[in-house]
Amino acid sequence: MTKDDRMLTGAQVRARLGISKTALWEGCRQGTYPAPLRFGPRTVRWLESEIEDFIEEAKAARKVA
């Protein structure tokens, strides 16, 4: 985590990935998406750098036709 790393809400992560709330949580449970940081029973945030890294890895892994 960098000093300037922003924390994103679930809504921000879903908007960035273009997925539903259910898909985000299922993907987190399965290890597909980065896990959130928990700050309480109902407060979670994702590190922006981890979401950006996930997107970059997905771009690099896609097959070019």
Residue pairs with C-beta under 8 A, 6 or more apart in sequence:
1 47
1 49
2 49
5 47
5 48
5 49
6 47
6 48
7 37
7 45
7 46
7 47
7 48
8 16
8 45
8 46
8 47
8 48
8 51
9 45
10 21
10 24
10 36
10 44
10 46
12 46
13 24
13 33
13 46
13 51
14 20
14 21
14 23
14 24
16 51
16 55
17 24
17 33
17 51
17 55
19 27
24 33
27 33
28 34
28 35
28 36
33 54
34 46
34 47
34 50
34 51
34 53
34 54
36 44
36 45
36 46
37 44
37 45
37 46
37 47
38 44
39 45
